[in-house]
Amino acid sequence: MSLLRRRLLGNSTPDLSREATPEAGEEVRLVPVSKLKKLTSGHKSKRRNGIVFGLGGLFGLIVAAFFANHHDVIHLEGLMDLNVESVLDAIPAGIIRDAKELTEHERNAVKYDSFAVGLHLRSQGIKALHPVIMIPGVISTGLESWGTEEVSRQYFRKRLWGSWTMMRALVLNKASWKRHIMLDPDTGLDPPGIKIRAAQGFDAADFFITGYWIWNKILENLASIGYDPTNAFTAAYDWRLSYKNLETRDHYFTRLKSYIETALKTSDQKVVLVSHSMGSQVLFYFFHWVEAEKHGGGGPDWVDKHIEAWINISGCMLGALKGLPAVLSGEMKDTAQLNAFAVYGLEKFLAKEERAEIFRAMPGISSMLPKGGNAVWGTKEWAPDDLPDQKVSYGAFINFKESNSTKSPANLTIEESMEYLLQHSDPWYKDMVMSSYSHGVAHTTAEVRDNERDMKKWINPLETRLPLAPNLKIYCFYGIGKKTERSYFYREDQDPSSKLNVTIDTSLTMGDVDHGIVLGEGDGTVPLLSNGYMCAKGWKMERYNPAGVQIKVYEMPHEPDRFSPRGGPNTGDHVDILGRSSLNDLILRIAGGKGDQIKENYVSNIREYSENVRLYDDDEGA
């Protein structure tokens, strides 16, 4: 294969992880604009698709031959004399030349991530000031086995989530992998004989698997202005656990409090907290825990004394709507939009019933079930983010084309969908959700005050307040402009072997309905209302923000680079935004004490939608 690599890539492969410092004063998007313009120019899509199709077809034939050998359809003996050079000779020279050029474009397109933002800001005098602690999102923290029972010894200190070991274990021994990764339904903790813990340090969340970065770009740029393990830290956690059990089993919040206090003591600077996705919910819960007398014991002024700023990246403060179908039927957009062949393979390997079982056995995932009820997400006839002349309101969250039984009732709002989920779940799952989380709304200051004594309400910003920290600054950064799951069309599950009552109606595609998924505004994972409502409107209400904490919103439009599989320096995707140039720039400015330079940036209609939400100040009435 070295010959194929040389023919396609040339004789040398430059270092992709280093980039020269940009010229002073040049606009920076993790790559100089002059180079970015070159990267965005290239051959037309038809030509590029032809190259990919040709080479993909060749690769597909070889792979098909390999797998077919195991089914006695095609025998590999006939391929033994296959010579790579002879294969290349059979490919037209034009395709080889164009493939080489396309590969060069793609190689250059990913160079944007190489320390450029940090180096540019360092040249402007920005340097490390506040200690930085990062709280990752759901599934992005690696989970490794520490069990020493015979069943676990083969996995000792290997990652069963977030590595190729996970892939290998899932393929070779699915039952064993499930036994390790799923929590005990009665306790919500490790099953007997199993011990899985969150990986720690920067390695816990910099990459998901080799080559698929998550926090690595932020770490690179932080290091460029002077951060290292003495003034930056990743507070990884086991995202499968309910928030209550994060403290019960791992003492997570106790340790997080200690990290923050130590950082302040050693640097004499308050801490900047950077959270992503579910990590923002975890951090919001921590703010309540650390104040509470019987828990963190820090008192009402602890946050004000210790925290300089909270950078809330793509925070699903009001939940992720896709979490509900995930636990209801083991489905979401990612599975519904697969082609028939892929669906067949997925169902044979890991059926949707198994997927729902796994998701339910990870109580942390259920923390992202939608919050705010119909007041936020709408009724059957109305939703705050409905567009003019929209035929089907987003407020009808689960829709049935045919309603003829209790399994497929009339169309359901968010509140009714939550009830339906719990009614059709095992008692242990219902009890876990009801005892761990709350999804309602507190309409008065008195309700908010009372809720400070109820742990299960601490994850919900519509039922509890921000910290009493008038000097705290909150920055809400999130992407916009990528189609996101907003509601669903379901049908009865006709599979007699399935225990599921309903399944997404993937046969339905029309208008904004794609394989049974109704798409709305968001970052591809979290809808706009969840990312933006609390920042644009909710935390402007006194009952939710009695100390008047300053909130700034900076929306980032999704403008993907066509050559980059991860979207490039201007992506607004929920995960890939962590590598976005402007996001890295903003994080470094805040960490370096220049957050006051940041101006708000709205590109969506979130302020208009927020005014439509049926929540009001105490004196306005409902």
Residue pairs with C-beta under 8 A, 6 or more apart in sequence:
1 84
3 84
3 85
3 88
4 84
4 88
7 88
7 96
7 100
8 96
8 99
8 100
8 103
9 100
9 103
10 100
10 104
14 107
16 107
16 110
16 111
16 114
17 114
18 114
18 115
19 31
19 111
19 112
19 114
19 115
19 116
21 116
21 119
21 120
21 123
22 28
22 32
22 116
22 119
22 120
23 32
24 123
26 32
26 33
26 34
27 33
28 116
28 117
28 120
28 581
28 585
29 36
29 112
29 569
29 570
29 581
29 582
30 112
30 113
30 114
30 116
30 117
30 217
30 569
30 579
30 580
30 581
30 584
31 39
31 111
31 112
31 116
31 569
31 581
32 116
35 108
35 111
36 112
36 569
38 108
39 105
39 108
39 109
39 561
39 563
40 561
40 562
40 563
42 48
42 102
42 105
42 562
42 563
43 98
43 101
43 102
45 562
47 98
48 98
48 102
50 95
51 95
51 98
51 99
51 102
52 102
54 91
54 95
55 91
55 95
55 99
58 87
58 91
62 79
64 74
65 74
65 76
65 79
66 76
68 74
69 75
69 76
88 96
105 563
106 563
106 564
106 565
108 563
109 561
109 563
109 564
109 568
110 564
110 566
110 568
112 564
112 568
112 569
112 581
113 213
113 217
113 220
113 569
113 579
114 220
115 220
115 221
115 223
115 224
116 581
117 221
117 224
117 581
117 584
117 585
117 588
118 220
118 221
118 222
118 223
118 224
118 225
118 584
118 588
119 224
121 221
121 224
121 225
121 585
121 588
121 589
121 592
122 224
122 225
122 226
126 225
126 588
126 589
126 592
126 594
127 225
127 226
127 592
128 222
128 225
128 226
128 227
128 231
128 591
128 592
129 269
129 591
129 592
129 593
130 267
130 269
130 270
130 271
130 272
130 308
130 309
130 590
130 591
130 592
130 593
131 231
131 232
131 233
131 263
131 264
131 266
131 267
131 269
131 271
131 272
132 222
132 227
132 231
132 232
132 233
132 271
132 272
132 274
132 591
133 232
133 233
133 234
133 235
133 256
133 259
133 260
133 263
133 271
133 272
133 273
133 274
134 205
134 215
134 218
134 232
134 233
134 234
134 235
134 273
134 274
134 275
134 276
134 279
135 235
135 237
135 273
135 274
135 275
135 276
135 279
135 280
135 282
135 283
136 204
136 205
136 214
136 215
136 234
136 236
136 237
136 239
136 276
136 277
136 279
137 239
137 275
137 276
137 277
137 278
137 279
137 314
137 575
138 239
138 277
138 278
138 364
138 365
138 368
139 161
139 162
139 208
139 239
140 162
140 205
140 208
140 214
140 215
140 239
140 276
140 277
140 575
141 161
141 162
141 198
141 199
141 204
141 205
141 236
141 237
141 238
141 239
142 159
142 161
142 162
142 163
142 198
142 199
142 203
142 204
142 205
142 208
142 236
143 159
143 160
143 161
143 162
143 181
143 196
143 197
143 198
143 199
143 238
143 240
144 157
144 158
144 159
144 160
144 196
144 197
144 198
144 199
145 152
145 155
145 156
145 157
145 158
145 160
145 180
145 194
145 195
145 196
146 156
146 157
146 195
146 196
146 197
147 153
147 155
147 156
147 180
147 193
147 194
147 195
147 196
148 156
148 195
149 193
149 194
151 176
151 179
151 193
151 194
152 180
152 193
152 194
152 195
155 165
155 169
155 180
158 165
159 165
159 166
159 199
160 166
160 169
160 177
160 180
160 181
160 196
161 181
162 199
162 207
162 208
162 209
163 209
163 210
164 209
164 210
166 177
166 209
167 209
169 176
169 177
169 180
170 177
174 349
174 350
178 354
178 358
179 191
179 194
180 194
180 196
181 196
181 240
181 358
181 362
182 191
182 357
182 358
182 361
182 362
183 189
183 190
183 191
183 240
183 241
183 361
183 362
183 363
184 190
184 191
184 192
185 361
185 426
185 428
185 429
185 432
186 428
188 241
188 242
188 245
188 363
188 432
189 241
189 245
189 248
189 249
190 196
190 249
196 238
196 240
197 238
197 250
198 204
198 236
198 237
198 238
198 239
198 250
199 205
199 236
200 234
200 236
201 229
201 234
201 236
202 215
202 219
202 229
202 232
202 234
204 234
204 236
205 214
205 215
205 234
205 236
206 213
206 214
206 215
206 216
206 219
207 213
207 214
207 216
208 214
213 566
213 578
213 579
214 575
214 578
215 234
215 276
215 578
217 578
217 579
217 584
218 274
218 578
218 579
218 584
218 587
219 232
221 584
221 587
221 588
222 232
222 587
222 588
222 591
225 588
225 591
225 592
227 591
230 266
231 263
231 267
233 259
233 263
235 252
235 255
235 256
235 259
237 246
237 250
237 252
237 282
238 246
238 249
238 250
238 252
238 364
239 278
239 362
239 364
239 365
240 361
240 362
240 363
240 364
240 365
241 249
241 250
241 363
241 364
242 363
242 364
242 366
242 367
242 432
242 436
242 437
243 282
243 285
243 364
243 367
243 436
243 458
243 459
244 436
244 455
244 456
245 363
246 252
246 253
246 282
246 364
247 253
247 254
247 289
247 295
253 285
253 286
253 289
253 290
253 295
253 296
254 296
256 286
257 286
257 290
257 296
257 298
260 271
260 273
260 306
260 307
261 306
263 271
264 270
264 271
264 305
264 306
269 308
270 305
270 306
270 307
270 308
271 306
271 307
271 308
272 307
272 308
272 309
272 310
272 311
272 590
272 591
273 283
273 307
273 309
273 310
273 311
274 311
274 313
274 587
275 282
275 283
275 310
275 311
275 312
275 313
275 315
276 313
276 314
276 315
276 578
277 313
277 314
277 315
277 316
277 525
277 526
277 574
277 575
278 316
278 364
278 367
278 368
279 315
280 312
280 313
280 314
280 315
280 316
280 317
281 315
281 316
281 317
281 367
281 368
281 459
283 310
284 317
284 458
284 459
284 461
285 458
285 459
287 303
287 466
287 467
288 452
288 455
288 458
288 464
289 295
289 296
289 455
289 458
290 296
290 298
290 302
290 303
291 298
291 299
291 300
291 302
291 303
291 467
291 468
292 452
293 299
296 302
300 467
300 468
301 468
301 469
303 467
303 468
303 469
303 472
304 467
304 468
304 469
304 470
304 471
304 472
304 547
307 467
307 469
307 472
308 472
308 473
309 472
309 473
309 474
309 475
309 590
309 595
310 472
310 473
310 474
310 475
311 475
311 477
311 586
311 587
311 590
312 474
312 475
312 476
312 477
312 535
313 477
313 478
313 577
313 578
313 583
314 477
314 478
314 479
314 523
314 525
314 526
314 531
314 574
314 577
315 476
315 478
315 531
316 368
316 525
316 526
316 530
316 531
317 371
317 461
317 530
317 531
317 533
317 534
317 535
318 370
318 371
318 372
318 376
318 461
318 462
318 529
318 530
318 533
318 534
319 368
319 369
319 370
319 371
319 439
319 530
320 368
320 370
320 525
320 526
320 527
320 530
321 370
321 377
321 397
321 485
321 486
321 487
321 527
321 530
322 332
322 333
322 485
322 525
323 365
323 366
323 368
323 369
323 370
324 369
324 370
324 397
324 417
324 418
324 421
325 331
325 332
325 485
325 488
325 504
326 332
326 355
326 356
326 359
326 365
327 356
327 359
327 360
327 365
327 366
327 369
327 421
327 425
327 429
328 356
328 417
328 420
328 421
328 424
328 502
329 352
329 356
329 490
329 493
329 500
329 502
329 503
329 504
330 351
330 352
330 353
330 354
330 355
330 356
330 357
330 358
330 359
330 500
331 352
331 355
331 503
331 504
332 485
333 485
333 514
333 515
333 517
335 343
335 346
335 352
335 355
336 504
336 506
336 514
336 515
336 516
336 517
337 506
337 514
337 515
337 517
338 346
343 506
351 498
352 498
352 500
352 503
353 498
353 499
353 500
356 500
359 365
360 366
360 425
360 426
360 429
363 432
363 433
363 436
366 432
366 433
366 436
366 437
367 436
367 437
367 459
369 418
369 433
369 437
369 439
370 376
370 377
370 414
370 418
370 439
370 530
371 438
371 439
371 440
371 459
371 460
371 461
371 462
372 414
372 439
372 440
372 441
372 462
372 613
372 615
373 414
373 415
373 439
373 440
373 441
374 395
374 413
374 414
374 415
374 614
375 441
375 613
375 614
375 615
376 384
376 414
376 441
376 462
376 529
376 533
376 613
376 614
376 615
377 383
377 394
377 395
377 397
377 413
377 414
377 529
378 384
378 385
378 386
378 393
378 394
378 395
378 396
378 413
378 414
379 393
379 395
379 413
380 393
380 395
380 396
380 411
380 413
381 393
381 395
382 393
382 395
383 393
383 394
383 395
384 529
384 609
384 610
384 612
384 613
384 614
385 394
385 486
385 520
385 521
385 527
385 528
385 529
385 605
385 609
385 612
386 393
386 394
386 395
391 511
392 399
392 487
392 513
392 518
394 486
394 487
394 518
394 520
395 413
395 414
395 487
396 411
396 412
396 413
396 487
397 412
397 413
397 414
397 416
397 417
397 487
397 488
398 411
398 412
398 416
398 417
398 420
398 487
398 488
398 490
399 411
399 412
399 487
399 488
399 489
399 490
399 518
400 408
400 409
400 410
400 411
400 489
400 490
400 491
401 489
401 491
401 505
401 508
402 408
402 491
403 409
403 410
403 411
405 492
407 492
407 501
407 502
408 490
408 491
408 492
408 501
408 502
409 420
412 420
418 439
422 429
422 430
422 433
422 434
424 501
435 456
436 456
437 456
437 459
437 460
438 454
438 456
438 457
438 459
438 460
438 463
439 460
440 460
440 462
440 463
441 462
441 463
441 615
442 448
442 451
442 462
442 463
442 464
442 543
443 615
443 616
443 618
443 622
444 543
444 618
445 542
445 543
445 546
445 618
447 463
448 463
448 464
448 465
448 543
448 544
451 457
451 463
451 464
452 464
452 465
457 463
457 464
458 464
461 534
461 538
461 539
461 544
462 534
462 538
462 544
462 615
464 544
465 543
465 544
465 545
465 546
466 472
466 474
466 539
466 544
466 545
466 546
466 547
466 549
467 547
467 549
468 546
468 547
469 547
469 549
470 547
470 548
470 549
472 547
472 549
472 550
473 549
473 550
473 552
473 595
474 535
474 539
474 549
474 550
474 551
474 552
475 552
475 554
475 586
475 590
475 595
475 598
476 531
476 532
476 534
476 535
476 551
476 552
476 553
476 554
477 554
477 556
477 577
477 583
477 586
478 523
478 526
478 531
478 532
478 555
478 556
478 572
478 577
479 523
479 524
479 555
479 556
479 557
479 558
479 571
479 572
479 573
479 574
479 577
479 580
480 521
480 522
480 523
480 528
480 531
480 555
480 556
480 557
480 558
480 572
480 603
480 604
480 606
481 521
481 557
481 558
481 559
481 572
481 603
481 604
482 522
482 523
482 524
482 558
482 572
482 573
482 574
483 519
483 520
483 521
483 522
483 524
484 519
484 520
484 521
484 522
484 523
484 524
484 525
484 526
484 527
484 528
485 517
485 518
485 519
485 520
485 522
485 527
486 518
486 519
486 520
486 521
486 522
486 527
487 518
487 520
488 504
488 516
488 517
488 518
489 504
489 505
489 508
489 513
489 516
489 517
489 518
490 502
490 503
490 504
490 505
490 516
491 502
491 503
491 504
491 505
492 501
492 502
492 503
493 500
493 501
493 502
493 503
504 515
504 516
504 517
505 516
506 515
506 516
507 515
507 516
508 515
508 516
509 515
509 516
512 518
512 519
512 520
513 519
520 527
520 528
521 527
521 528
521 604
521 605
522 528
522 530
522 531
523 531
523 558
523 572
523 573
523 574
523 577
524 558
524 572
524 573
524 574
525 573
525 574
525 575
526 574
528 604
528 606
528 609
529 606
529 609
529 613
532 553
532 555
532 604
532 606
532 609
532 610
533 606
533 609
533 610
533 613
534 544
535 551
535 553
536 553
536 602
536 606
536 607
536 610
537 607
537 610
537 611
537 613
538 544
538 610
538 615
539 545
539 549
539 551
540 551
541 615
541 617
542 617
542 618
543 617
543 618
545 551
552 598
552 600
553 600
553 601
553 602
553 606
554 586
554 598
554 600
554 601
555 601
555 602
555 603
555 604
555 606
556 570
556 572
556 577
556 580
556 582
556 583
556 601
556 603
557 570
557 572
557 603
558 567
558 570
558 571
558 572
558 573
559 570
559 571
559 572
560 567
560 568
560 570
560 571
560 573
561 567
561 568
561 569
561 570
561 571
564 571
566 573
566 576
566 579
567 573
567 576
569 579
569 580
569 581
570 580
570 581
570 582
571 577
571 579
571 580
572 580
577 583
586 598
589 595
589 597
589 598
590 598
614 622
616 622
